[in-house]
Amino acid sequence: MDFHKDINKNLAFLSDYFKTSTDCKLRRVYSGDTECAVVFMESTVNQTMLQDSIFTLLLEVAVKSGDMDLARRSATAGAPITVIDSLDRCSSALASGITVIFVDGIAGALGVDIRTYPTRPPQEPNIDKTLIGARDGFTESVMNNLALIRKRLCTPNLHVCTYFVGGNKVKCFLVYMPQNGILSPFEERSGQEKSKKSEQAVLSAKIRAKLDKIEHPCLTYGDILPAIGGNRLIPTYKLTERPDTACSLIAKGKVIMLMEGQPMALCLPTTFFELMDSPNDASLPTPLRLLAKALRYLGALLCLALPGLYVSLLTYNRTLLPPELTALIIQSESRIALSLPLQVMLTWLLVSLIFQVGISLPTTLGGTIGIFGSIVLGQALVNSNLASEITLLVVVTAVVGSYCVPNYSLSTALRPLSLVVLLFSSAFGLVGCGLGMLAILAHILNLTSCQSLFFPLKKKRPYLAAEDDNV
């Protein structure tokens, strides 16, 4: 709908919006003999800039010029100013926190961005903790997060793309550093000459094209991951709370996404080995770093294979165990009424419930409940003859092994995958345990990061993915 020169007709169009949003305020002021109206959101506007930039400077310039576009170009307000082209866009501008200015006799409106939101200073990350390294972490302000990256990467080769995604038009940044000599994925596989556009620029454009199709409101990364092929059990992306980790990934040629309201960065594409990296690795000497990585891989292997291996050995292949250990296990299992697979599943369910309680409750209370709950419930489980001490030890060891994985998404995914190996082992013994582990390994090798950005999901890949795309 086009603007009217009568200011009251323009404001009448927004009357319904005033009724539904009580924090939307209207101020009628006069600049000379000309009536003006300033419409803003009381909850998001910067009151100081509203008084200094709009009431003192901008309204006077708009009234004298008589043209909104000329007022925008000649105004000295300390905030971004845009010309709103239709009345229909005034509601969406107000909803996003933009202050709208009407002047009687002028068929148009100005939008001034003087928004301000509560923010917190950078603090130590809660998940990606480190003993030796930086202590600052990302916050919910996307501009502060970008500043933390620019603080570390002071180079003109750093590219930043701004875009708005979803029905709520949330602000996002794509940050990357083009790598010289890297071909575009399309041209590298087709044998054409080298492209002037880097692989990071192509990936950034493809991500933007996918995200432009999202129409539902986006509040977290989970709302946009299905659009870029990241909605899988085993993560094909990496989330980090640390600016130094994000900068190191950018330097390696990755594309980093920053989203308003999210205190973390999304890295694409990623590999399985990068998911197993810890922030402490950068500060350790090479022998200790390799030892720490070996322990993490051992913990992931114990999480996946130990419960299934325990069930298969005691159910089908007891002769492979030493006689003394077999006698001890048989004596421990003789007083248990449930079968061995049911014991493991029951114990695994109990440990998982305690883990969820520790996450849901506040930090201090959750840690206390987690420790004492594990001791009390574990002892009650053994005393009630529902599970043996060895079964409880095996399950707890497997769960502790999953905690060795530094990536939270991957660590959470390993625990349900261990049940797949357990079911195969309960049915086929050691052969089933091997088949279950082989199936998980094949699934991991078949995954690709950002695959849907380059090829339709319904078509088979005509080539083997590059090493940097495999997860």
Beta strands, then each sheet from edge to edge (+ up, - down):
strand 1: 24-31
strand 2: 34-41
strand 3: 81-84
strand 4: 99-103
strand 5: 109-112
strand 6: 159-165
strand 7: 170-176
strand 8: 238-240
strand 9: 255-259
strand 10: 265-268
sheet 1: 1+ 2- 4+ 5- 3+
sheet 2: 6+ 7- 9+ 10- 8+
end
